[in-house]
Structures are given as C-alpha cells and as structure tokens.
Amino acid sequence: MNTEIIIAADLWEEEEEGVMTTWFVSNGANVEKDDVIAEVMVQKIQHEIHSPSSGVLEILKWADETVSKGDKIGLISGV
C-alpha cells in the first residue's frame, strides 16, 4: 500500500506556492514515520516535510521545482 506525501494546506499561511529546496533522503531509500525528509521554501522561510509513514520513498517533485498546497510530492511504499 502506498502513502502519498502531500503539501498540507496549513503548512504555510498566505502564499499558494513554494519551492522544493532539499530532500534529505534519496529516492528509493527507507524512511521512518515522522522523519524530516524534505524542505520547502516559501518567502525565504524553510518548512519541514515529515514522512507520513514508514517505507520506501519515491520522489515525485525534485529540488528547485515549484509546489503548491495540496501537491503530491512523493510516495511511501510499505515494506
């Protein structure tokens, strides 16, 4: 079963878009639930993205890509 990693609507306030700045985990790596796995920058503020579950990460939005609230940026496949 896959778990989607989605930019939460309440991650930041006013701006609709941000930029993926960093993935701390490589594509295909194992992650644990609640690990900090990425950051998104909005108006010069970094916002952490936490893993919603444990499993294998598949990255869908890469560093320097623009993302919006509600975007799916990755998947976690159960192990």
All heavy atoms as a GROMACS GRO file, in nm:
protein
  610
    1MET      N    1   0.083  -0.118   0.000
    1MET     CA    2   0.000   0.000   0.000
    1MET      C    3   0.088   0.125   0.000
    1MET      O    4   0.187   0.131   0.071
    1MET     CB    5  -0.089  -0.001   0.124
    1MET     CG    6  -0.183   0.114   0.131
    1MET     SD    7  -0.303   0.087   0.262
    1MET     CE    8  -0.297   0.244   0.339
    2ASN      N    9   0.052   0.224  -0.082
    2ASN     CA   10   0.129   0.348  -0.091
    2ASN      C   11   0.063   0.459  -0.009
    2ASN      O   12  -0.058   0.469  -0.004
    2ASN     CB   13   0.140   0.395  -0.235
    2ASN     CG   14   0.225   0.304  -0.320
    2ASN    OD1   15   0.311   0.233  -0.269
    2ASN    ND2   16   0.204   0.306  -0.450
    3THR      N   17   0.147   0.541   0.054
    3THR     CA   18   0.101   0.659   0.125
    3THR      C   19   0.152   0.780   0.050
    3THR      O   20   0.272   0.790   0.022
    3THR     CB   21   0.156   0.662   0.269
    3THR    OG1   22   0.115   0.542   0.336
    3THR    CG2   23   0.105   0.783   0.344
    4GLU      N   24   0.063   0.873   0.014
    4GLU     CA   25   0.103   0.994  -0.056
    4GLU      C   26   0.164   1.095   0.041
    4GLU      O   27   0.116   1.109   0.153
    4GLU     CB   28  -0.017   1.056  -0.126
    4GLU     CG   29  -0.076   0.969  -0.234
    4GLU     CD   30  -0.198   1.030  -0.299
    4GLU    OE1   31  -0.263   1.119  -0.238
    4GLU    OE2   32  -0.229   0.988  -0.412
    5ILE      N   33   0.266   1.165  -0.006
    5ILE     CA   34   0.322   1.278   0.068
    5ILE      C   35   0.268   1.402   0.000
    5ILE      O   36   0.300   1.429  -0.117
    5ILE     CB   37   0.476   1.278   0.064
    5ILE    CG1   38   0.530   1.144   0.114
    5ILE    CG2   39   0.531   1.395   0.147
    5ILE    CD1   40   0.679   1.126   0.087
    6ILE      N   41   0.184   1.475   0.070
    6ILE     CA   42   0.113   1.590   0.013
    6ILE      C   43   0.148   1.716   0.091
    6ILE      O   44   0.158   1.712   0.214
    6ILE     CB   45  -0.040   1.565   0.016
    6ILE    CG1   46  -0.071   1.444  -0.073
    6ILE    CG2   47  -0.117   1.689  -0.027
    6ILE    CD1   48  -0.215   1.403  -0.074
    7ILE      N   49   0.166   1.827   0.018
    7ILE     CA   50   0.190   1.955   0.084
    7ILE      C   51   0.062   1.995   0.156
    7ILE      O   52  -0.041   2.018   0.093
    7ILE     CB   53   0.228   2.065  -0.018
    7ILE    CG1   54   0.354   2.028  -0.097
    7ILE    CG2   55   0.243   2.200   0.052
    7ILE    CD1   56   0.481   2.030  -0.017
    8ALA      N   57   0.068   2.002   0.287
    8ALA     CA   58  -0.050   2.033   0.368
    8ALA      C   59  -0.098   2.176   0.344
    8ALA      O   60  -0.018   2.268   0.327
    8ALA     CB   61  -0.018   2.015   0.516
    9ALA      N   62  -0.228   2.193   0.343
    9ALA     CA   63  -0.288   2.325   0.320
    9ALA      C   64  -0.250   2.425   0.429
    9ALA      O   65  -0.248   2.545   0.405
    9ALA     CB   66  -0.439   2.312   0.312
   10ASP      N   67  -0.217   2.376   0.548
   10ASP     CA   68  -0.183   2.465   0.659
   10ASP      C   69  -0.033   2.472   0.688
   10ASP      O   70   0.008   2.522   0.790
   10ASP     CB   71  -0.258   2.424   0.784
   10ASP     CG   72  -0.221   2.284   0.833
   10ASP    OD1   73  -0.151   2.210   0.760
   10ASP    OD2   74  -0.264   2.248   0.943
   11LEU      N   75   0.051   2.422   0.594
   11LEU     CA   76   0.196   2.423   0.616
   11LEU      C   77   0.249   2.566   0.623
   11LEU      O   78   0.339   2.596   0.699
   11LEU     CB   79   0.268   2.345   0.507
   11LEU     CG   80   0.417   2.326   0.526
   11LEU    CD1   81   0.446   2.251   0.656
   11LEU    CD2   82   0.477   2.252   0.408
   12TRP      N   83   0.194   2.654   0.542
   12TRP     CA   84   0.226   2.796   0.549
   12TRP      C   85   0.099   2.874   0.528
   12TRP      O   86  -0.002   2.819   0.489
   12TRP     CB   87   0.335   2.835   0.448
   12TRP     CG   88   0.302   2.811   0.305
   12TRP    CD1   89   0.227   2.891   0.224
   12TRP    CD2   90   0.341   2.701   0.223
   12TRP    NE1   91   0.217   2.838   0.098
   12TRP    CE2   92   0.287   2.721   0.094
   12TRP    CE3   93   0.418   2.587   0.243
   12TRP    CZ2   94   0.306   2.632  -0.011
   12TRP    CZ3   95   0.437   2.499   0.139
   12TRP    CH2   96   0.382   2.522   0.014
   13GLU      N   97   0.103   3.005   0.550
   13GLU     CA   98  -0.020   3.082   0.550
   13GLU      C   99  -0.058   3.139   0.414
   13GLU      O  100  -0.133   3.078   0.340
   13GLU     CB  101  -0.014   3.192   0.655
   13GLU     CG  102  -0.017   3.133   0.795
   13GLU     CD  103  -0.022   3.237   0.904
   13GLU    OE1  104  -0.052   3.354   0.873
   13GLU    OE2  105   0.005   3.201   1.018
   14GLU      N  106  -0.009   3.253   0.378
   14GLU     CA  107  -0.066   3.329   0.268
   14GLU      C  108  -0.031   3.281   0.127
   14GLU      O  109  -0.118   3.267   0.044
   14GLU     CB  110  -0.029   3.477   0.283
   14GLU     CG  111  -0.090   3.536   0.408
   14GLU     CD  112  -0.046   3.678   0.433
   14GLU    OE1  113   0.006   3.742   0.340
   14GLU    OE2  114  -0.065   3.725   0.545
   15GLU      N  115   0.094   3.261   0.098
   15GLU     CA  116   0.135   3.224  -0.037
   15GLU      C  117   0.080   3.088  -0.077
   15GLU      O  118   0.065   2.999   0.006
   15GLU     CB  119   0.288   3.221  -0.048
   15GLU     CG  120   0.353   3.355  -0.027
   15GLU     CD  121   0.320   3.455  -0.137
   15GLU    OE1  122   0.319   3.418  -0.255
   15GLU    OE2  123   0.294   3.571  -0.102
   16GLU      N  124   0.049   3.073  -0.203
   16GLU     CA  125  -0.001   2.946  -0.254
   16GLU      C  126   0.112   2.853  -0.297
   16GLU      O  127   0.098   2.733  -0.293
   16GLU     CB  128  -0.097   2.968  -0.371
   16GLU     CG  129  -0.230   3.024  -0.328
   16GLU     CD  130  -0.306   2.934  -0.232
   16GLU    OE1  131  -0.314   2.812  -0.256
   16GLU    OE2  132  -0.357   2.986  -0.131
   17GLU      N  133   0.226   2.911  -0.344
   17GLU     CA  134   0.334   2.830  -0.398
   17GLU      C  135   0.461   2.844  -0.316
   17GLU      O  136   0.485   2.945  -0.251
   17GLU     CB  137   0.364   2.871  -0.542
   17GLU     CG  138   0.252   2.840  -0.638
   17GLU     CD  139   0.289   2.874  -0.780
   17GLU    OE1  140   0.373   2.964  -0.803
   17GLU    OE2  141   0.232   2.809  -0.869
   18GLY      N  142   0.542   2.740  -0.325
   18GLY     CA  143   0.674   2.738  -0.265
   18GLY      C  144   0.768   2.666  -0.358
   18GLY      O  145   0.728   2.625  -0.468
   19VAL      N  146   0.891   2.645  -0.315
   19VAL     CA  147   0.990   2.575  -0.396
   19VAL      C  148   1.050   2.463  -0.313
   19VAL      O  149   1.092   2.484  -0.198
   19VAL     CB  150   1.102   2.672  -0.442
   19VAL    CG1  151   1.211   2.597  -0.517
   19VAL    CG2  152   1.046   2.783  -0.528
   20MET      N  153   1.052   2.342  -0.370
   20MET     CA  154   1.121   2.230  -0.305
   20MET      C  155   1.269   2.268  -0.301
   20MET      O  156   1.327   2.299  -0.404
   20MET     CB  157   1.106   2.101  -0.386
   20MET     CG  158   0.968   2.041  -0.387
   20MET     SD  159   0.907   1.987  -0.227
   20MET     CE  160   1.033   1.874  -0.172
   21THR      N  161   1.327   2.271  -0.184
   21THR     CA  162   1.468   2.310  -0.175
   21THR      C  163   1.560   2.192  -0.150
   21THR      O  164   1.667   2.186  -0.208
   21THR     CB  165   1.490   2.416  -0.066
   21THR    OG1  166   1.438   2.369   0.057
   21THR    CG2  167   1.425   2.547  -0.104
   22THR      N  168   1.518   2.099  -0.066
   22THR     CA  169   1.608   1.991  -0.025
   22THR      C  170   1.530   1.864   0.003
   22THR      O  171   1.425   1.868   0.067
   22THR     CB  172   1.683   2.029   0.104
   22THR    OG1  173   1.749   2.153   0.085
   22THR    CG2  174   1.784   1.924   0.144
   23TRP      N  175   1.583   1.753  -0.045
   23TRP     CA  176   1.540   1.620   0.001
   23TRP      C  177   1.654   1.567   0.087
   23TRP      O  178   1.769   1.565   0.041
   23TRP     CB  179   1.514   1.526  -0.116
   23TRP     CG  180   1.382   1.549  -0.182
   23TRP    CD1  181   1.357   1.624  -0.291
   23TRP    CD2  182   1.256   1.495  -0.140
   23TRP    NE1  183   1.223   1.623  -0.320
   23TRP    CE2  184   1.159   1.544  -0.229
   23TRP    CE3  185   1.215   1.412  -0.037
   23TRP    CZ2  186   1.023   1.512  -0.218
   23TRP    CZ3  187   1.081   1.380  -0.026
   23TRP    CH2  188   0.987   1.429  -0.116
   24PHE      N  189   1.625   1.529   0.209
   24PHE     CA  190   1.727   1.477   0.299
   24PHE      C  191   1.746   1.327   0.282
   24PHE      O  192   1.837   1.268   0.342
   24PHE     CB  193   1.690   1.507   0.445
   24PHE     CG  194   1.684   1.654   0.474
   24PHE    CD1  195   1.564   1.714   0.510
   24PHE    CD2  196   1.796   1.734   0.463
   24PHE    CE1  197   1.557   1.850   0.537
   24PHE    CE2  198   1.790   1.871   0.489
   24PHE     CZ  199   1.670   1.928   0.526
   25VAL      N  200   1.659   1.266   0.203
   25VAL     CA  201   1.659   1.122   0.181
   25VAL      C  202   1.662   1.098   0.031
   25VAL      O  203   1.594   1.168  -0.045
   25VAL     CB  204   1.533   1.057   0.243
   25VAL    CG1  205   1.535   0.907   0.225
   25VAL    CG2  206   1.520   1.093   0.389
   26SER      N  207   1.737   1.000  -0.013
   26SER     CA  208   1.746   0.969  -0.155
   26SER      C  209   1.624   0.893  -0.204
   26SER      O  210   1.558   0.822  -0.128
   26SER     CB  211   1.870   0.882  -0.182
   26SER     OG  212   1.986   0.949  -0.143
   27ASN      N  213   1.596   0.908  -0.332
   27ASN     CA  214   1.490   0.831  -0.397
   27ASN      C  215   1.519   0.683  -0.378
   27ASN      O  216   1.631   0.638  -0.400
   27ASN     CB  217   1.486   0.867  -0.546
   27ASN     CG  218   1.358   0.824  -0.612
   27ASN    OD1  219   1.250   0.840  -0.557
   27ASN    ND2  220   1.370   0.768  -0.730
   28GLY      N  221   1.421   0.607  -0.333
   28GLY     CA  222   1.438   0.463  -0.311
   28GLY      C  223   1.489   0.425  -0.173
   28GLY      O  224   1.502   0.307  -0.141
   29ALA      N  225   1.515   0.525  -0.088
   29ALA     CA  226   1.566   0.497   0.047
   29ALA      C  227   1.451   0.463   0.142
   29ALA      O  228   1.336   0.501   0.120
   29ALA     CB  229   1.642   0.618   0.101
   30ASN      N  230   1.485   0.392   0.248
   30ASN     CA  231   1.388   0.362   0.353
   30ASN      C  232   1.376   0.483   0.445
   30ASN      O  233   1.476   0.547   0.478
   30ASN     CB  234   1.433   0.242   0.436
   30ASN     CG  235   1.417   0.112   0.360
   30ASN    OD1  236   1.317   0.091   0.293
   30ASN    ND2  237   1.517   0.027   0.369
   31VAL      N  238   1.252   0.513   0.485
   31VAL     CA  239   1.226   0.623   0.579
   31VAL      C  240   1.138   0.570   0.692
   31VAL      O  241   1.067   0.471   0.676
   31VAL     CB  242   1.158   0.743   0.511
   31VAL    CG1  243   1.249   0.805   0.408
   31VAL    CG2  244   1.025   0.705   0.450
   32GLU      N  245   1.144   0.638   0.804
   32GLU     CA  246   1.060   0.604   0.919
   32GLU      C  247   0.954   0.712   0.935
   32GLU      O  248   0.977   0.829   0.903
   32GLU     CB  249   1.145   0.596   1.046
   32GLU     CG  250   1.248   0.486   1.045
   32GLU     CD  251   1.186   0.346   1.040
   32GLU    OE1  252   1.082   0.324   1.105
   32GLU    OE2  253   1.243   0.260   0.970
   33LYS      N  254   0.840   0.674   0.987
   33LYS     CA  255   0.732   0.769   1.011
   33LYS      C  256   0.784   0.886   1.096
   33LYS      O  257   0.859   0.866   1.191
   33LYS     CB  258   0.615   0.701   1.083
   33LYS     CG  259   0.498   0.793   1.102
   33LYS     CD  260   0.381   0.724   1.165
   33LYS     CE  261   0.270   0.827   1.181
   33LYS     NZ  262   0.147   0.771   1.223
   34ASP      N  263   0.746   1.006   1.059
   34ASP     CA  264   0.779   1.132   1.126
   34ASP      C  265   0.921   1.182   1.102
   34ASP      O  266   0.958   1.288   1.152
   34ASP     CB  267   0.749   1.127   1.276
   34ASP     CG  268   0.601   1.107   1.304
   34ASP    OD1  269   0.518   1.161   1.228
   34ASP    OD2  270   0.567   1.037   1.401
   35ASP      N  271   1.005   1.108   1.026
   35ASP     CA  272   1.137   1.159   0.989
   35ASP      C  273   1.120   1.287   0.908
   35ASP      O  274   1.027   1.299   0.827
   35ASP     CB  275   1.213   1.060   0.900
   35ASP     CG  276   1.272   0.943   0.974
   35ASP    OD1  277   1.267   0.941   1.099
   35ASP    OD2  278   1.324   0.852   0.907
   36VAL      N  279   1.211   1.383   0.927
   36VAL     CA  280   1.214   1.500   0.838
   36VAL      C  281   1.280   1.453   0.710
   36VAL      O  282   1.394   1.407   0.710
   36VAL     CB  283   1.294   1.617   0.901
   36VAL    CG1  284   1.304   1.733   0.803
   36VAL    CG2  285   1.229   1.661   1.031
   37ILE      N  286   1.205   1.462   0.599
   37ILE     CA  287   1.256   1.408   0.474
   37ILE      C  288   1.284   1.515   0.368
   37ILE      O  289   1.358   1.490   0.273
   37ILE     CB  290   1.162   1.301   0.416
   37ILE    CG1  291   1.021   1.357   0.396
   37ILE    CG2  292   1.162   1.177   0.504
   37ILE    CD1  293   0.926   1.262   0.325
   38ALA      N  294   1.226   1.635   0.383
   38ALA     CA  295   1.243   1.740   0.282
   38ALA      C  296   1.213   1.876   0.342
   38ALA      O  297   1.161   1.886   0.453
   38ALA     CB  298   1.151   1.714   0.163
   39GLU      N  299   1.248   1.980   0.263
   39GLU     CA  300   1.212   2.117   0.300
   39GLU      C  301   1.157   2.190   0.178
   39GLU      O  302   1.199   2.166   0.065
   39GLU     CB  303   1.334   2.195   0.351
   39GLU     CG  304   1.376   2.157   0.490
   39GLU     CD  305   1.491   2.240   0.542
   39GLU    OE1  306   1.572   2.290   0.462
   39GLU    OE2  307   1.498   2.255   0.664
   40VAL      N  308   1.062   2.279   0.206
   40VAL     CA  309   1.002   2.366   0.105
   40VAL      C  310   1.024   2.510   0.152
   40VAL      O  311   1.002   2.540   0.269
   40VAL     CB  312   0.850   2.339   0.092
   40VAL    CG1  313   0.786   2.438  -0.003
   40VAL    CG2  314   0.824   2.197   0.049
   41MET      N  315   1.066   2.597   0.060
   41MET     CA  316   1.086   2.737   0.096
   41MET      C  317   0.970   2.822   0.043
   41MET      O  318   0.931   2.811  -0.073
   41MET     CB  319   1.216   2.793   0.039
   41MET     CG  320   1.238   2.939   0.078
   41MET     SD  321   1.390   3.010   0.014
   41MET     CE  322   1.508   2.930   0.120
   42VAL      N  323   0.916   2.903   0.134
   42VAL     CA  324   0.811   2.998   0.099
   42VAL      C  325   0.851   3.131   0.162
   42VAL      O  326   0.868   3.140   0.283
   42VAL     CB  327   0.673   2.954   0.152
   42VAL    CG1  328   0.567   3.055   0.115
   42VAL    CG2  329   0.638   2.816   0.101
   43GLN      N  330   0.866   3.234   0.080
   43GLN     CA  331   0.905   3.367   0.127
   43GLN      C  332   1.025   3.362   0.220
   43GLN      O  333   1.024   3.416   0.331
   43GLN     CB  334   0.788   3.437   0.194
   43GLN     CG  335   0.676   3.470   0.100
   43GLN     CD  336   0.566   3.551   0.167
   43GLN    OE1  337   0.548   3.547   0.288
   43GLN    NE2  338   0.492   3.623   0.087
   44LYS      N  339   1.128   3.293   0.178
   44LYS     CA  340   1.257   3.283   0.250
   44LYS      C  341   1.247   3.209   0.383
   44LYS      O  342   1.335   3.218   0.466
   44LYS     CB  343   1.320   3.419   0.269
   44LYS     CG  344   1.352   3.488   0.138
   44LYS     CD  345   1.421   3.620   0.161
   44LYS     CE  346   1.445   3.687   0.027
   44LYS     NZ  347   1.513   3.814   0.040
   45ILE      N  348   1.140   3.135   0.404
   45ILE     CA  349   1.124   3.054   0.525
   45ILE      C  350   1.119   2.907   0.484
   45ILE      O  351   1.041   2.870   0.396
   45ILE     CB  352   0.996   3.091   0.604
   45ILE    CG1  353   1.003   3.237   0.649
   45ILE    CG2  354   0.977   2.997   0.723
   45ILE    CD1  355   0.876   3.288   0.710
   46GLN      N  356   1.202   2.824   0.548
   46GLN     CA  357   1.204   2.680   0.520
   46GLN      C  358   1.098   2.610   0.605
   46GLN      O  359   1.087   2.635   0.724
   46GLN     CB  360   1.342   2.620   0.554
   46GLN     CG  361   1.453   2.670   0.467
   46GLN     CD  362   1.455   2.606   0.329
   46GLN    OE1  363   1.362   2.538   0.286
   46GLN    NE2  364   1.563   2.629   0.258
   47HIS      N  365   1.020   2.524   0.541
   47HIS     CA  366   0.918   2.445   0.610
   47HIS      C  367   0.954   2.298   0.595
   47HIS      O  368   0.978   2.252   0.483
   47HIS     CB  369   0.779   2.471   0.549
   47HIS     CG  370   0.736   2.614   0.560
   47HIS    ND1  371   0.672   2.662   0.672
   47HIS    CD2  372   0.749   2.718   0.476
   47HIS    CE1  373   0.646   2.790   0.655
   47HIS    NE2  374   0.692   2.827   0.536
   48GLU      N  375   0.958   2.227   0.706
   48GLU     CA  376   0.994   2.084   0.704
   48GLU      C  377   0.878   1.998   0.657
   48GLU      O  378   0.762   2.025   0.692
   48GLU     CB  379   1.036   2.039   0.844
   48GLU     CG  380   1.163   2.103   0.894
   48GLU     CD  381   1.202   2.054   1.032
   48GLU    OE1  382   1.115   2.001   1.105
   48GLU    OE2  383   1.320   2.070   1.066
   49ILE      N  384   0.911   1.894   0.583
   49ILE     CA  385   0.815   1.792   0.543
   49ILE      C  386   0.852   1.665   0.617
   49ILE      O  387   0.967   1.619   0.609
   49ILE     CB  388   0.819   1.767   0.391
   49ILE    CG1  389   0.801   1.897   0.312
   49ILE    CG2  390   0.718   1.660   0.352
   49ILE    CD1  391   0.666   1.961   0.326
   50HIS      N  392   0.757   1.608   0.689
   50HIS     CA  393   0.779   1.486   0.766
   50HIS      C  394   0.718   1.367   0.693
   50HIS      O  395   0.614   1.380   0.627
   50HIS     CB  396   0.717   1.498   0.905
   50HIS     CG  397   0.782   1.602   0.989
   50HIS    ND1  398   0.873   1.572   1.087
   50HIS    CD2  399   0.773   1.737   0.989
   50HIS    CE1  400   0.916   1.684   1.144
   50HIS    NE2  401   0.856   1.786   1.085
   51SER      N  402   0.779   1.253   0.708
   51SER     CA  403   0.727   1.131   0.646
   51SER      C  404   0.597   1.090   0.715
   51SER      O  405   0.593   1.077   0.837
   51SER     CB  406   0.829   1.018   0.658
   51SER     OG  407   0.776   0.900   0.604
   52PRO      N  408   0.490   1.067   0.637
   52PRO     CA  409   0.362   1.029   0.697
   52PRO      C  410   0.357   0.882   0.739
   52PRO      O  411   0.266   0.841   0.811
   52PRO     CB  412   0.261   1.057   0.585
   52PRO     CG  413   0.340   1.043   0.460
   52PRO     CD  414   0.479   1.088   0.494
   53SER      N  415   0.454   0.801   0.692
   53SER     CA  416   0.456   0.659   0.728
   53SER      C  417   0.597   0.605   0.705
   53SER      O  418   0.684   0.676   0.655
   53SER     CB  419   0.355   0.580   0.644
   53SER     OG  420   0.389   0.586   0.507
   54SER      N  421   0.617   0.481   0.741
   54SER     CA  422   0.746   0.415   0.718
   54SER      C  423   0.739   0.337   0.588
   54SER      O  424   0.634   0.285   0.550
   54SER     CB  425   0.776   0.318   0.832
   54SER     OG  426   0.790   0.388   0.954
   55GLY      N  427   0.853   0.329   0.520
   55GLY     CA  428   0.860   0.253   0.396
   55GLY      C  429   0.967   0.307   0.304
   55GLY      O  430   1.062   0.371   0.348
   56VAL      N  431   0.949   0.284   0.174
   56VAL     CA  432   1.046   0.324   0.072
   56VAL      C  433   0.995   0.449   0.001
   56VAL      O  434   0.882   0.453  -0.045
   56VAL     CB  435   1.069   0.210  -0.030
   56VAL    CG1  436   1.164   0.254  -0.139
   56VAL    CG2  437   1.121   0.085   0.040
   57LEU      N  438   1.082   0.550  -0.008
   57LEU     CA  439   1.046   0.679  -0.065
   57LEU      C  440   1.058   0.680  -0.217
   57LEU      O  441   1.159   0.635  -0.272
   57LEU     CB  442   1.138   0.788  -0.008
   57LEU     CG  443   1.124   0.928  -0.069
   57LEU    CD1  444   0.987   0.988  -0.037
   57LEU    CD2  445   1.235   1.018  -0.019
   58GLU      N  446   0.954   0.732  -0.283
   58GLU     CA  447   0.960   0.763  -0.426
   58GLU      C  448   0.935   0.912  -0.440
   58GLU      O  449   0.828   0.962  -0.404
   58GLU     CB  450   0.854   0.686  -0.504
   58GLU     CG  451   0.854   0.719  -0.652
   58GLU     CD  452   0.743   0.651  -0.729
   58GLU    OE1  453   0.676   0.561  -0.675
   58GLU    OE2  454   0.720   0.692  -0.844
   59ILE      N  455   1.034   0.985  -0.490
   59ILE     CA  456   1.023   1.130  -0.505
   59ILE      C  457   0.951   1.164  -0.635
   59ILE      O  458   0.985   1.111  -0.741
   59ILE     CB  459   1.164   1.195  -0.503
   59ILE    CG1  460   1.229   1.174  -0.365
   59ILE    CG2  461   1.155   1.344  -0.537
   59ILE    CD1  462   1.373   1.218  -0.357
   60LEU      N  463   0.851   1.252  -0.626
   60LEU     CA  464   0.776   1.295  -0.744
   60LEU      C  465   0.805   1.440  -0.783
   60LEU      O  466   0.789   1.478  -0.897
   60LEU     CB  467   0.625   1.278  -0.720
   60LEU     CG  468   0.578   1.136  -0.688
   60LEU    CD1  469   0.429   1.136  -0.660
   60LEU    CD2  470   0.613   1.040  -0.801
   61LYS      N  471   0.843   1.522  -0.687
   61LYS     CA  472   0.880   1.663  -0.712
   61LYS      C  473   1.022   1.681  -0.661
   61LYS      O  474   1.051   1.657  -0.545
   61LYS     CB  475   0.787   1.759  -0.639
   61LYS     CG  476   0.644   1.757  -0.684
   61LYS     CD  477   0.628   1.834  -0.813
   61LYS     CE  478   0.481   1.846  -0.846
   61LYS     NZ  479   0.457   1.927  -0.964
   62TRP      N  480   1.110   1.727  -0.748
   62TRP     CA  481   1.252   1.738  -0.717
   62TRP      C  482   1.289   1.877  -0.668
   62TRP      O  483   1.212   1.972  -0.683
   62TRP     CB  484   1.334   1.699  -0.839
   62TRP     CG  485   1.310   1.555  -0.874
   62TRP    CD1  486   1.215   1.508  -0.959
   62TRP    CD2  487   1.376   1.441  -0.820
   62TRP    NE1  488   1.220   1.370  -0.961
   62TRP    CE2  489   1.317   1.326  -0.878
   62TRP    CE3  490   1.479   1.424  -0.728
   62TRP    CZ2  491   1.359   1.197  -0.848
   62TRP    CZ3  492   1.521   1.295  -0.699
   62TRP    CH2  493   1.462   1.184  -0.758
   63ALA      N  494   1.410   1.890  -0.613
   63ALA     CA  495   1.461   2.019  -0.568
   63ALA      C  496   1.453   2.120  -0.682
   63ALA      O  497   1.473   2.086  -0.798
   63ALA     CB  498   1.604   2.005  -0.518
   64ASP      N  499   1.419   2.242  -0.647
   64ASP     CA  500   1.404   2.356  -0.737
   64ASP      C  501   1.272   2.356  -0.814
   64ASP      O  502   1.247   2.448  -0.892
   64ASP     CB  503   1.521   2.369  -0.836
   64ASP     CG  504   1.652   2.395  -0.764
   64ASP    OD1  505   1.651   2.464  -0.660
   64ASP    OD2  506   1.757   2.346  -0.810
   65GLU      N  507   1.185   2.257  -0.793
   65GLU     CA  508   1.054   2.259  -0.857
   65GLU      C  509   0.956   2.339  -0.771
   65GLU      O  510   0.961   2.335  -0.649
   65GLU     CB  511   0.999   2.117  -0.875
   65GLU     CG  512   1.066   2.040  -0.985
   65GLU     CD  513   0.991   1.912  -1.020
   65GLU    OE1  514   0.871   1.920  -1.055
   65GLU    OE2  515   1.053   1.805  -1.011
   66THR      N  516   0.867   2.410  -0.837
   66THR     CA  517   0.762   2.486  -0.769
   66THR      C  518   0.652   2.389  -0.725
   66THR      O  519   0.613   2.300  -0.801
   66THR     CB  520   0.703   2.593  -0.863
   66THR    OG1  521   0.809   2.682  -0.901
   66THR    CG2  522   0.593   2.672  -0.795
   67VAL      N  523   0.606   2.407  -0.602
   67VAL     CA  524   0.498   2.323  -0.549
   67VAL      C  525   0.390   2.412  -0.488
   67VAL      O  526   0.416   2.525  -0.448
   67VAL     CB  527   0.549   2.224  -0.441
   67VAL    CG1  528   0.642   2.122  -0.503
   67VAL    CG2  529   0.617   2.295  -0.327
   68SER      N  530   0.270   2.360  -0.486
   68SER     CA  531   0.156   2.431  -0.429
   68SER      C  532   0.095   2.348  -0.317
   68SER      O  533   0.116   2.227  -0.310
   68SER     CB  534   0.049   2.454  -0.537
   68SER     OG  535   0.100   2.532  -0.641
   69LYS      N  536   0.016   2.414  -0.234
   69LYS     CA  537  -0.058   2.342  -0.131
   69LYS      C  538  -0.143   2.235  -0.197
   69LYS      O  539  -0.206   2.259  -0.300
   69LYS     CB  540  -0.147   2.439  -0.053
   69LYS     CG  541  -0.070   2.541   0.026
   69LYS     CD  542  -0.163   2.640   0.091
   69LYS     CE  543  -0.086   2.746   0.166
   69LYS     NZ  544  -0.175   2.840   0.233
   70GLY      N  545  -0.142   2.115  -0.142
   70GLY     CA  546  -0.218   2.005  -0.197
   70GLY      C  547  -0.143   1.920  -0.299
   70GLY      O  548  -0.191   1.814  -0.339
   71ASP      N  549  -0.025   1.965  -0.344
   71ASP     CA  550   0.053   1.887  -0.441
   71ASP      C  551   0.105   1.759  -0.379
   71ASP      O  552   0.149   1.756  -0.263
   71ASP     CB  553   0.173   1.967  -0.492
   71ASP     CG  554   0.140   2.065  -0.601
   71ASP    OD1  555   0.022   2.071  -0.642
   71ASP    OD2  556   0.231   2.136  -0.646
   72LYS      N  557   0.106   1.652  -0.458
   72LYS     CA  558   0.168   1.526  -0.418
   72LYS      C  559   0.315   1.534  -0.458
   72LYS      O  560   0.347   1.549  -0.575
   72LYS     CB  561   0.098   1.410  -0.488
   72LYS     CG  562   0.151   1.275  -0.450
   72LYS     CD  563   0.070   1.158  -0.499
   72LYS     CE  564   0.012   1.173  -0.636
   72LYS     NZ  565  -0.052   1.050  -0.687
   73ILE      N  566   0.405   1.526  -0.358
   73ILE     CA  567   0.547   1.541  -0.385
   73ILE      C  568   0.624   1.409  -0.377
   73ILE      O  569   0.739   1.400  -0.416
   73ILE     CB  570   0.613   1.645  -0.293
   73ILE    CG1  571   0.601   1.604  -0.145
   73ILE    CG2  572   0.553   1.782  -0.316
   73ILE    CD1  573   0.687   1.687  -0.052
   74GLY      N  574   0.558   1.306  -0.324
   74GLY     CA  575   0.623   1.177  -0.312
   74GLY      C  576   0.527   1.070  -0.269
   74GLY      O  577   0.411   1.097  -0.237
   75LEU      N  578   0.577   0.946  -0.270
   75LEU     CA  579   0.502   0.830  -0.224
   75LEU      C  580   0.588   0.750  -0.130
   75LEU      O  581   0.710   0.743  -0.147
   75LEU     CB  582   0.462   0.740  -0.342
   75LEU     CG  583   0.366   0.795  -0.445
   75LEU    CD1  584   0.359   0.699  -0.564
   75LEU    CD2  585   0.229   0.813  -0.384
   76ILE      N  586   0.525   0.686  -0.032
   76ILE     CA  587   0.594   0.592   0.056
   76ILE      C  588   0.529   0.455   0.031
   76ILE      O  589   0.408   0.439   0.049
   76ILE     CB  590   0.577   0.629   0.205
   76ILE    CG1  591   0.622   0.770   0.234
   76ILE    CG2  592   0.648   0.526   0.294
   76ILE    CD1  593   0.770   0.793   0.235
   77SER      N  594   0.610   0.360  -0.011
   77SER     CA  595   0.562   0.223  -0.031
   77SER      C  596   0.590   0.144   0.094
   77SER      O  597   0.701   0.148   0.147
   77SER     CB  598   0.636   0.156  -0.147
   77SER     OG  599   0.617   0.229  -0.266
   78GLY      N  600   0.489   0.075   0.145
   78GLY     CA  601   0.507  -0.006   0.265
   78GLY      C  602   0.606  -0.117   0.242
   78GLY      O  603   0.620  -0.168   0.131
   79VAL      N  604   0.677  -0.154   0.348
   79VAL     CA  605   0.777  -0.262   0.339
   79VAL      C  606   0.730  -0.384   0.415
   79VAL      O  607   0.645  -0.381   0.496
   79VAL     CB  608   0.916  -0.219   0.392
   79VAL    CG1  609   0.981  -0.129   0.292
   79VAL    CG2  610   0.906  -0.150   0.525
   0.00000   0.00000   0.00000
